[in-house]
Amino acid sequence: MIKRWLSDTCYVWAREMRTVVKDEGVLIFFVLVPLVYPLLYSWIYNNETVRDVPVVVVDNCHSKMSRELARKIDASPDVEVKGYAADMQEAQMAMARQDAFGIIYIPSDFDRKLLRREQATVSVYCDMSLLLAYKAIYITTMSATGDMNARLQMKSAGKTFDEVAMFNPSQGYGTFILPAVLMLIIQQTMALGIGMITGTSRERNGRGRLYPSGKHYRNFLQVMLGKSLCYFMIYAVVTVYLACVIPQIFSFMQIARPVDLIALLVPFVIACIFFAMTVTSMVRYRENVILIVVFMSVPLMFISGLSWPQSNISWWWQSVSWLFPSTFGIQGFVRISEMGATAHDIMPSIGALWLQALCYFLTTCLIYGRTQRK
């Protein structure tokens, strides 16, 4: 009995593996997209910072403090003060000629407000067509004004300070966004590939069956385990490539220990497998899954708590985010790969992934059991 059970499970696994290899669409999502997309994305953001972005300063204050602020901005490696403009119209003409990509406007009451310990304002105008240039100008100006403000406060208190950027020293987009993208690629490509397999099975087997009938498909648990084993073996390799190889190739921050990565990624992959098998059971045609899953990618990035602060996400959207393995996978992977956390530190994320794996396993059992009864 046990021998036949194992034999049928291995048969389902082998047939599923042949289906993956023979289906070009599935191969694209299981192999090509995880292989090429991270390389392209990492290459685009590999140059995490731009240097010497030209700006024009409009200094209506003409004071020692305004000149000091302009020197601080010019002294940064990211921004270069190309010159001074008499007014905003002259500065806008310089931007129109692309002699500068930003304008720093210092009002006439800048030093007076600082000396009175009032809030002084500095306006920044940037060319938004170049995202990295905008980031360099904005962050540099914020850093210079913040440094000046802090030093004035410390001077009155008789203390000094040093500013240190934690976890992302270069303050680059690659180090910030890549861990989330890698985890999201695992979930989304898996759902796309499994969805195409499910849609094809429904079209071929008739009556909406998720798998064919036959002597090797008598028990839905055997079918589930055979299929999930196939997906796990494929994505074990894909996950190692995405989580370990890609950061090494592009020198992104990766300080996680192997044991901590395994503790997080094993439940994450398992949860993604049964999540995909549950969600894609609703797919009637193989093309439909592309419309559903691709549309979800950007919202999932926002509600994960990375690109938008989790504290500012409403409780309703946070509850929705808990339905997706990517939420806990992203949070856990960022903490262990960039912040030096251990598996013990991210135990809530690991526990949530195991709970998701169990819940989606049970829902998959219900769905596949219904198919068997049909």
C-alpha beads as a LAMMPS data file, in Angstrom:
LAMMPS data file: protein, C-alpha beads

374 atoms
373 bonds

1 atom types
1 bond types

-500.0 500.0 xlo xhi
-500.0 500.0 ylo yhi
-500.0 500.0 zlo zhi

Masses

1 110.0

Atoms # bond

1 1 1 0.000 0.000 0.000
2 1 1 2.727 2.446 0.991
3 1 1 4.809 1.416 -2.004
4 1 1 1.933 2.092 -4.398
5 1 1 1.209 5.405 -2.671
6 1 1 4.824 6.515 -3.104
7 1 1 4.864 5.217 -6.668
8 1 1 1.793 7.247 -7.615
9 1 1 3.218 10.368 -5.936
10 1 1 6.481 9.996 -7.858
11 1 1 4.512 9.495 -11.068
12 1 1 2.622 12.756 -10.513
13 1 1 5.906 14.515 -9.721
14 1 1 7.573 13.186 -12.901
15 1 1 4.608 14.092 -15.085
16 1 1 4.420 17.580 -13.599
17 1 1 8.121 18.045 -14.230
18 1 1 7.649 17.006 -17.869
19 1 1 4.752 19.454 -18.158
20 1 1 6.966 22.280 -16.905
21 1 1 9.772 21.400 -19.321
22 1 1 7.509 21.019 -22.359
23 1 1 5.353 24.111 -21.779
24 1 1 7.195 27.169 -23.085
25 1 1 4.955 29.588 -21.236
26 1 1 5.579 27.908 -17.895
27 1 1 9.315 27.740 -18.561
28 1 1 9.343 31.487 -19.179
29 1 1 7.846 32.206 -15.748
30 1 1 9.644 29.446 -13.835
31 1 1 13.104 29.932 -15.336
32 1 1 13.549 32.825 -17.754
33 1 1 11.858 35.602 -15.765
34 1 1 13.565 34.747 -12.428
35 1 1 16.879 34.453 -14.271
36 1 1 16.777 37.598 -16.423
37 1 1 14.498 40.080 -14.642
38 1 1 16.613 40.416 -11.466
39 1 1 19.724 40.897 -13.611
40 1 1 18.043 43.668 -15.585
41 1 1 16.532 45.330 -12.538
42 1 1 19.775 45.142 -10.552
43 1 1 21.783 46.449 -13.484
44 1 1 19.508 49.478 -13.787
45 1 1 19.903 50.325 -10.115
46 1 1 23.453 49.052 -9.673
47 1 1 24.691 52.625 -9.902
48 1 1 22.781 53.486 -6.776
49 1 1 23.851 57.118 -6.674
50 1 1 24.656 59.795 -9.223
51 1 1 27.477 62.265 -8.690
52 1 1 27.804 66.001 -9.259
53 1 1 24.262 66.704 -10.397
54 1 1 24.348 70.377 -11.510
55 1 1 22.096 72.855 -9.703
56 1 1 21.625 76.640 -9.696
57 1 1 21.299 78.606 -6.457
58 1 1 19.021 81.628 -6.113
59 1 1 20.310 83.357 -2.970
60 1 1 18.058 86.256 -1.970
61 1 1 19.526 86.365 1.513
62 1 1 23.179 87.135 0.674
63 1 1 24.279 86.331 4.192
64 1 1 27.009 84.266 5.795
65 1 1 24.540 81.492 6.639
66 1 1 23.073 81.309 3.132
67 1 1 26.566 81.113 1.631
68 1 1 27.446 78.403 4.147
69 1 1 24.400 76.390 3.105
70 1 1 25.339 76.694 -0.583
71 1 1 28.897 75.553 0.218
72 1 1 27.581 72.536 2.134
73 1 1 25.448 71.543 -0.844
74 1 1 28.339 72.048 -3.256
75 1 1 30.713 70.078 -1.017
76 1 1 28.531 66.963 -1.186
77 1 1 29.590 64.287 -3.705
78 1 1 26.119 64.097 -5.253
79 1 1 25.420 67.754 -6.131
80 1 1 27.480 70.465 -7.809
81 1 1 26.547 74.155 -7.668
82 1 1 27.085 75.263 -11.256
83 1 1 26.401 78.893 -10.498
84 1 1 24.156 81.533 -8.955
85 1 1 21.125 83.125 -10.585
86 1 1 19.806 86.600 -9.902
87 1 1 16.180 85.446 -9.810
88 1 1 13.947 82.434 -10.452
89 1 1 13.403 83.371 -14.094
90 1 1 17.127 83.172 -14.827
91 1 1 17.359 79.867 -12.938
92 1 1 14.445 78.414 -14.916
93 1 1 16.161 79.379 -18.161
94 1 1 19.259 77.467 -17.017
95 1 1 17.089 74.401 -16.395
96 1 1 15.432 74.809 -19.787
97 1 1 18.884 74.734 -21.414
98 1 1 19.664 71.672 -19.240
99 1 1 22.633 73.465 -17.745
100 1 1 21.150 72.453 -14.397
101 1 1 18.710 69.823 -13.164
102 1 1 17.567 71.651 -10.059
103 1 1 17.154 75.031 -8.336
104 1 1 17.926 75.796 -4.695
105 1 1 15.961 78.893 -3.591
106 1 1 17.084 80.599 -0.367
107 1 1 14.621 83.325 0.777
108 1 1 15.663 86.738 2.066
109 1 1 14.629 86.023 5.661
110 1 1 16.663 82.788 5.913
111 1 1 19.314 83.959 8.381
112 1 1 16.952 86.174 10.377
113 1 1 14.654 83.248 11.154
114 1 1 17.584 81.009 12.071
115 1 1 18.986 83.571 14.502
116 1 1 15.554 83.950 16.065
117 1 1 15.288 80.135 16.412
118 1 1 12.326 80.148 14.055
119 1 1 11.654 77.704 11.244
120 1 1 13.413 78.798 8.053
121 1 1 12.473 77.397 4.642
122 1 1 14.584 76.499 1.624
123 1 1 12.763 75.612 -1.606
124 1 1 13.986 72.915 -3.980
125 1 1 12.865 72.644 -7.609
126 1 1 13.927 69.490 -9.491
127 1 1 13.650 67.935 -12.915
128 1 1 11.429 64.934 -12.159
129 1 1 12.230 63.185 -15.441
130 1 1 15.462 61.904 -13.850
131 1 1 14.570 60.050 -10.673
132 1 1 18.124 59.562 -9.403
133 1 1 18.968 63.222 -10.054
134 1 1 15.868 64.310 -8.153
135 1 1 16.806 62.014 -5.277
136 1 1 20.373 63.354 -5.171
137 1 1 19.278 67.011 -5.095
138 1 1 16.476 66.503 -2.594
139 1 1 18.425 64.289 -0.166
140 1 1 21.528 66.504 -0.328
141 1 1 19.541 69.652 0.413
142 1 1 17.687 67.950 3.262
143 1 1 20.958 66.692 4.680
144 1 1 22.655 70.114 4.427
145 1 1 19.771 71.997 6.049
146 1 1 19.386 69.331 8.717
147 1 1 23.099 69.430 9.453
148 1 1 23.050 73.220 9.767
149 1 1 20.003 73.127 12.037
150 1 1 21.487 70.406 14.244
151 1 1 24.812 72.173 14.572
152 1 1 23.077 75.397 15.636
153 1 1 21.217 73.470 18.319
154 1 1 24.336 71.610 19.421
155 1 1 26.309 74.845 19.497
156 1 1 23.847 76.372 21.919
157 1 1 23.967 73.165 24.000
158 1 1 27.762 72.889 23.824
159 1 1 27.771 69.437 22.149
160 1 1 28.795 67.899 18.834
161 1 1 27.369 65.031 16.788
162 1 1 28.109 62.804 13.826
163 1 1 25.431 61.593 11.398
164 1 1 25.569 57.923 10.390
165 1 1 23.166 56.335 7.887
166 1 1 22.160 52.906 9.225
167 1 1 21.591 49.790 7.091
168 1 1 21.792 51.674 3.776
169 1 1 25.000 53.738 3.891
170 1 1 24.828 54.726 0.209
171 1 1 21.113 55.605 0.550
172 1 1 20.636 54.000 -2.870
173 1 1 17.509 52.638 -4.473
174 1 1 19.089 49.268 -5.242
175 1 1 19.870 48.400 -1.625
176 1 1 16.479 49.749 -0.582
177 1 1 14.158 48.111 -3.107
178 1 1 15.945 45.011 -4.419
179 1 1 15.236 42.658 -1.450
180 1 1 11.506 43.288 -1.805
181 1 1 11.615 42.785 -5.569
182 1 1 13.445 39.453 -5.214
183 1 1 10.874 38.052 -2.775
184 1 1 8.009 39.330 -4.902
185 1 1 9.510 37.690 -8.002
186 1 1 9.425 34.303 -6.267
187 1 1 5.748 34.596 -5.357
188 1 1 4.515 36.165 -8.579
189 1 1 6.390 33.985 -11.076
190 1 1 5.347 30.888 -9.166
191 1 1 1.705 31.953 -9.277
192 1 1 1.973 32.735 -12.992
193 1 1 3.555 29.393 -13.846
194 1 1 1.215 27.299 -11.699
195 1 1 -1.731 29.291 -13.013
196 1 1 -0.795 28.478 -16.604
197 1 1 -0.488 24.781 -15.717
198 1 1 -3.875 24.868 -13.968
199 1 1 -5.579 26.670 -16.848
200 1 1 -4.164 24.198 -19.363
201 1 1 -5.344 21.280 -17.220
202 1 1 -8.863 22.688 -17.043
203 1 1 -8.967 23.148 -20.806
204 1 1 -7.738 19.623 -21.578
205 1 1 -9.443 17.493 -18.919
206 1 1 -12.943 18.878 -19.208
207 1 1 -15.539 19.642 -16.516
208 1 1 -13.094 22.046 -14.921
209 1 1 -10.870 19.321 -13.468
210 1 1 -7.562 20.458 -12.000
211 1 1 -5.791 17.219 -12.887
212 1 1 -6.470 14.253 -15.182
213 1 1 -8.225 11.077 -14.112
214 1 1 -6.342 7.790 -14.068
215 1 1 -4.979 5.093 -11.809
216 1 1 -2.111 7.330 -10.648
217 1 1 -4.489 10.164 -9.703
218 1 1 -6.801 8.267 -7.354
219 1 1 -5.897 10.259 -4.232
220 1 1 -5.871 14.048 -4.236
221 1 1 -3.174 14.129 -1.533
222 1 1 -0.819 12.248 -3.839
223 1 1 -1.545 14.745 -6.601
224 1 1 -0.934 17.712 -4.302
225 1 1 2.311 16.336 -2.885
226 1 1 3.616 15.304 -6.314
227 1 1 2.897 18.711 -7.799
228 1 1 4.187 20.682 -4.798
229 1 1 7.384 18.598 -4.702
230 1 1 8.012 19.485 -8.347
231 1 1 7.513 23.194 -7.687
232 1 1 9.621 23.094 -4.511
233 1 1 12.565 21.469 -6.290
234 1 1 12.486 24.083 -9.057
235 1 1 12.137 27.049 -6.733
236 1 1 14.741 25.798 -4.285
237 1 1 17.276 26.513 -7.029
238 1 1 15.556 29.739 -8.118
239 1 1 15.406 31.043 -4.535
240 1 1 19.086 30.391 -3.881
241 1 1 19.911 32.238 -7.091
242 1 1 17.731 35.234 -6.210
243 1 1 18.545 35.506 -2.513
244 1 1 22.264 34.679 -2.599
245 1 1 23.739 34.986 -6.094
246 1 1 22.134 38.221 -7.314
247 1 1 23.221 40.317 -4.280
248 1 1 26.768 38.988 -4.666
249 1 1 26.939 39.761 -8.381
250 1 1 25.921 43.393 -7.900
251 1 1 27.561 43.898 -4.479
252 1 1 24.313 44.674 -2.702
253 1 1 24.298 44.396 1.060
254 1 1 23.962 40.781 2.210
255 1 1 24.960 40.019 5.801
256 1 1 22.535 37.171 6.489
257 1 1 23.809 33.853 7.807
258 1 1 22.903 30.749 5.750
259 1 1 20.995 29.160 8.638
260 1 1 18.833 32.273 9.023
261 1 1 18.135 32.410 5.292
262 1 1 17.080 28.754 5.296
263 1 1 14.821 29.297 8.309
264 1 1 13.000 32.079 6.445
265 1 1 13.034 30.950 2.826
266 1 1 11.877 27.333 3.330
267 1 1 8.489 28.303 4.829
268 1 1 8.259 31.210 2.387
269 1 1 8.601 28.944 -0.660
270 1 1 6.184 26.363 0.786
271 1 1 3.632 29.075 1.599
272 1 1 3.998 30.491 -1.924
273 1 1 3.426 27.051 -3.473
274 1 1 0.141 26.339 -1.704
275 1 1 -0.928 29.990 -1.998
276 1 1 -0.449 29.745 -5.771
277 1 1 -2.222 26.371 -5.961
278 1 1 -5.173 27.812 -4.032
279 1 1 -5.491 31.108 -5.899
280 1 1 -4.918 29.716 -9.381
281 1 1 -7.572 27.027 -8.865
282 1 1 -10.000 29.770 -9.851
283 1 1 -8.300 30.245 -13.235
284 1 1 -10.388 28.930 -16.122
285 1 1 -7.998 29.734 -18.973
286 1 1 -4.222 29.909 -18.847
287 1 1 -4.071 33.496 -20.096
288 1 1 -6.300 34.823 -17.311
289 1 1 -3.676 34.346 -14.631
290 1 1 -1.402 36.925 -16.269
291 1 1 -4.056 39.641 -15.931
292 1 1 -4.693 38.807 -12.279
293 1 1 -1.195 38.237 -10.911
294 1 1 0.703 40.962 -12.787
295 1 1 -1.872 43.553 -11.715
296 1 1 -1.302 42.620 -8.055
297 1 1 2.481 43.189 -8.072
298 1 1 2.616 46.949 -7.417
299 1 1 -0.102 46.978 -4.707
300 1 1 1.653 44.095 -2.934
301 1 1 4.865 46.121 -2.891
302 1 1 3.114 49.054 -1.218
303 1 1 1.190 47.097 1.423
304 1 1 4.264 45.063 2.373
305 1 1 5.426 47.981 4.539
306 1 1 8.661 48.645 2.650
307 1 1 7.970 51.346 0.068
308 1 1 5.286 52.862 2.310
309 1 1 5.675 52.987 6.119
310 1 1 3.713 50.202 7.761
311 1 1 2.664 52.530 10.568
312 1 1 0.848 54.710 8.013
313 1 1 -1.038 51.818 6.400
314 1 1 -4.625 51.478 7.586
315 1 1 -5.546 48.400 9.607
316 1 1 -7.784 47.214 6.771
317 1 1 -4.957 47.175 4.215
318 1 1 -2.610 45.620 6.743
319 1 1 -5.135 42.829 7.208
320 1 1 -5.247 42.335 3.441
321 1 1 -1.433 42.179 3.297
322 1 1 -1.411 39.279 5.767
323 1 1 -3.069 37.090 3.128
324 1 1 0.062 37.143 0.947
325 1 1 3.346 35.346 1.742
326 1 1 5.278 38.186 0.105
327 1 1 4.432 40.523 3.002
328 1 1 6.201 38.431 5.648
329 1 1 8.861 37.252 3.195
330 1 1 9.849 40.828 2.337
331 1 1 9.851 41.995 5.950
332 1 1 11.915 39.038 7.131
333 1 1 14.380 39.082 4.230
334 1 1 15.094 42.808 4.611
335 1 1 15.787 42.383 8.311
336 1 1 18.178 39.452 8.021
337 1 1 19.941 40.511 4.817
338 1 1 20.448 44.212 5.573
339 1 1 19.920 44.711 9.297
340 1 1 21.781 41.692 10.632
341 1 1 18.753 40.122 12.321
342 1 1 18.729 36.421 13.185
343 1 1 15.998 33.854 12.731
344 1 1 15.052 34.381 16.366
345 1 1 14.600 38.114 15.746
346 1 1 12.201 37.551 12.835
347 1 1 10.318 34.667 14.437
348 1 1 6.942 36.460 14.013
349 1 1 7.497 36.550 10.223
350 1 1 8.660 32.910 10.139
351 1 1 5.713 31.811 12.274
352 1 1 3.294 33.714 10.044
353 1 1 4.735 31.991 6.942
354 1 1 4.335 28.520 8.494
355 1 1 0.770 29.428 9.455
356 1 1 0.084 30.588 5.903
357 1 1 1.608 27.377 4.537
358 1 1 -0.730 25.319 6.759
359 1 1 -3.834 27.365 5.919
360 1 1 -3.212 27.335 2.171
361 1 1 -2.376 23.619 2.342
362 1 1 -5.801 22.998 3.873
363 1 1 -7.580 25.160 1.298
364 1 1 -5.743 23.319 -1.475
365 1 1 -6.870 20.033 0.064
366 1 1 -10.487 21.218 -0.036
367 1 1 -10.216 22.320 -3.659
368 1 1 -8.398 19.229 -4.910
369 1 1 -10.660 16.957 -2.872
370 1 1 -13.642 18.508 -4.604
371 1 1 -12.023 17.806 -7.961
372 1 1 -11.540 14.170 -6.975
373 1 1 -15.235 13.843 -6.028
374 1 1 -16.165 15.171 -9.448

Bonds

1 1 1 2
2 1 2 3
3 1 3 4
4 1 4 5
5 1 5 6
6 1 6 7
7 1 7 8
8 1 8 9
9 1 9 10
10 1 10 11
11 1 11 12
12 1 12 13
13 1 13 14
14 1 14 15
15 1 15 16
16 1 16 17
17 1 17 18
18 1 18 19
19 1 19 20
20 1 20 21
21 1 21 22
22 1 22 23
23 1 23 24
24 1 24 25
25 1 25 26
26 1 26 27
27 1 27 28
28 1 28 29
29 1 29 30
30 1 30 31
31 1 31 32
32 1 32 33
33 1 33 34
34 1 34 35
35 1 35 36
36 1 36 37
37 1 37 38
38 1 38 39
39 1 39 40
40 1 40 41
41 1 41 42
42 1 42 43
43 1 43 44
44 1 44 45
45 1 45 46
46 1 46 47
47 1 47 48
48 1 48 49
49 1 49 50
50 1 50 51
51 1 51 52
52 1 52 53
53 1 53 54
54 1 54 55
55 1 55 56
56 1 56 57
57 1 57 58
58 1 58 59
59 1 59 60
60 1 60 61
61 1 61 62
62 1 62 63
63 1 63 64
64 1 64 65
65 1 65 66
66 1 66 67
67 1 67 68
68 1 68 69
69 1 69 70
70 1 70 71
71 1 71 72
72 1 72 73
73 1 73 74
74 1 74 75
75 1 75 76
76 1 76 77
77 1 77 78
78 1 78 79
79 1 79 80
80 1 80 81
81 1 81 82
82 1 82 83
83 1 83 84
84 1 84 85
85 1 85 86
86 1 86 87
87 1 87 88
88 1 88 89
89 1 89 90
90 1 90 91
91 1 91 92
92 1 92 93
93 1 93 94
94 1 94 95
95 1 95 96
96 1 96 97
97 1 97 98
98 1 98 99
99 1 99 100
100 1 100 101
101 1 101 102
102 1 102 103
103 1 103 104
104 1 104 105
105 1 105 106
106 1 106 107
107 1 107 108
108 1 108 109
109 1 109 110
110 1 110 111
111 1 111 112
112 1 112 113
113 1 113 114
114 1 114 115
115 1 115 116
116 1 116 117
117 1 117 118
118 1 118 119
119 1 119 120
120 1 120 121
121 1 121 122
122 1 122 123
123 1 123 124
124 1 124 125
125 1 125 126
126 1 126 127
127 1 127 128
128 1 128 129
129 1 129 130
130 1 130 131
131 1 131 132
132 1 132 133
133 1 133 134
134 1 134 135
135 1 135 136
136 1 136 137
137 1 137 138
138 1 138 139
139 1 139 140
140 1 140 141
141 1 141 142
142 1 142 143
143 1 143 144
144 1 144 145
145 1 145 146
146 1 146 147
147 1 147 148
148 1 148 149
149 1 149 150
150 1 150 151
151 1 151 152
152 1 152 153
153 1 153 154
154 1 154 155
155 1 155 156
156 1 156 157
157 1 157 158
158 1 158 159
159 1 159 160
160 1 160 161
161 1 161 162
162 1 162 163
163 1 163 164
164 1 164 165
165 1 165 166
166 1 166 167
167 1 167 168
168 1 168 169
169 1 169 170
170 1 170 171
171 1 171 172
172 1 172 173
173 1 173 174
174 1 174 175
175 1 175 176
176 1 176 177
177 1 177 178
178 1 178 179
179 1 179 180
180 1 180 181
181 1 181 182
182 1 182 183
183 1 183 184
184 1 184 185
185 1 185 186
186 1 186 187
187 1 187 188
188 1 188 189
189 1 189 190
190 1 190 191
191 1 191 192
192 1 192 193
193 1 193 194
194 1 194 195
195 1 195 196
196 1 196 197
197 1 197 198
198 1 198 199
199 1 199 200
200 1 200 201
201 1 201 202
202 1 202 203
203 1 203 204
204 1 204 205
205 1 205 206
206 1 206 207
207 1 207 208
208 1 208 209
209 1 209 210
210 1 210 211
211 1 211 212
212 1 212 213
213 1 213 214
214 1 214 215
215 1 215 216
216 1 216 217
217 1 217 218
218 1 218 219
219 1 219 220
220 1 220 221
221 1 221 222
222 1 222 223
223 1 223 224
224 1 224 225
225 1 225 226
226 1 226 227
227 1 227 228
228 1 228 229
229 1 229 230
230 1 230 231
231 1 231 232
232 1 232 233
233 1 233 234
234 1 234 235
235 1 235 236
236 1 236 237
237 1 237 238
238 1 238 239
239 1 239 240
240 1 240 241
241 1 241 242
242 1 242 243
243 1 243 244
244 1 244 245
245 1 245 246
246 1 246 247
247 1 247 248
248 1 248 249
249 1 249 250
250 1 250 251
251 1 251 252
252 1 252 253
253 1 253 254
254 1 254 255
255 1 255 256
256 1 256 257
257 1 257 258
258 1 258 259
259 1 259 260
260 1 260 261
261 1 261 262
262 1 262 263
263 1 263 264
264 1 264 265
265 1 265 266
266 1 266 267
267 1 267 268
268 1 268 269
269 1 269 270
270 1 270 271
271 1 271 272
272 1 272 273
273 1 273 274
274 1 274 275
275 1 275 276
276 1 276 277
277 1 277 278
278 1 278 279
279 1 279 280
280 1 280 281
281 1 281 282
282 1 282 283
283 1 283 284
284 1 284 285
285 1 285 286
286 1 286 287
287 1 287 288
288 1 288 289
289 1 289 290
290 1 290 291
291 1 291 292
292 1 292 293
293 1 293 294
294 1 294 295
295 1 295 296
296 1 296 297
297 1 297 298
298 1 298 299
299 1 299 300
300 1 300 301
301 1 301 302
302 1 302 303
303 1 303 304
304 1 304 305
305 1 305 306
306 1 306 307
307 1 307 308
308 1 308 309
309 1 309 310
310 1 310 311
311 1 311 312
312 1 312 313
313 1 313 314
314 1 314 315
315 1 315 316
316 1 316 317
317 1 317 318
318 1 318 319
319 1 319 320
320 1 320 321
321 1 321 322
322 1 322 323
323 1 323 324
324 1 324 325
325 1 325 326
326 1 326 327
327 1 327 328
328 1 328 329
329 1 329 330
330 1 330 331
331 1 331 332
332 1 332 333
333 1 333 334
334 1 334 335
335 1 335 336
336 1 336 337
337 1 337 338
338 1 338 339
339 1 339 340
340 1 340 341
341 1 341 342
342 1 342 343
343 1 343 344
344 1 344 345
345 1 345 346
346 1 346 347
347 1 347 348
348 1 348 349
349 1 349 350
350 1 350 351
351 1 351 352
352 1 352 353
353 1 353 354
354 1 354 355
355 1 355 356
356 1 356 357
357 1 357 358
358 1 358 359
359 1 359 360
360 1 360 361
361 1 361 362
362 1 362 363
363 1 363 364
364 1 364 365
365 1 365 366
366 1 366 367
367 1 367 368
368 1 368 369
369 1 369 370
370 1 370 371
371 1 371 372
372 1 372 373
373 1 373 374
